[in-house]
Amino acid sequence: MEPTISKGSYIIGNRILGTLRRGDVVIFELDGHMVVKRIAGVPEDRIWIVGQGKKVFINADEVHTTGSDPKYFLTVPPDHYFMLGDNVNDSIDSRYWDNPFVHRDQIKAKWFG
């Protein structure tokens, strides 16, 4: 989550989540680890992943690419979220996970920084 949250920082999250919105930073459980990422896609958003994950388009009507960049299209299911790290070039996030979506029940807190 650098540069928003520095490596080694302690963070406090609010367990009363309320409405989760695109842009919220959340703490969630993934494969037995607590992870911090930003919500990039909310339920029913259309996600285009282009060029081996380097470009992400949310709800774009048309996606322009150069050459033969592969394109992947996903729709965020109900009660799920698509996550990105703020350091997009060096983040292991929804673009690279086997299951790209985080269920609402996995989200433990929202960060108010």
Secondary structure, 3 states (H helix, E strand, C coil): CCCCCCCCCCCCEECCCCCCCCCCEEEEEECCEEEEEEEEECCCCEEEEECCCCEEEECCCCCCCCCCCCEEEEECCCCEEEEECCCHHHCCCCCCCCCCEEEHHHEEEEECC
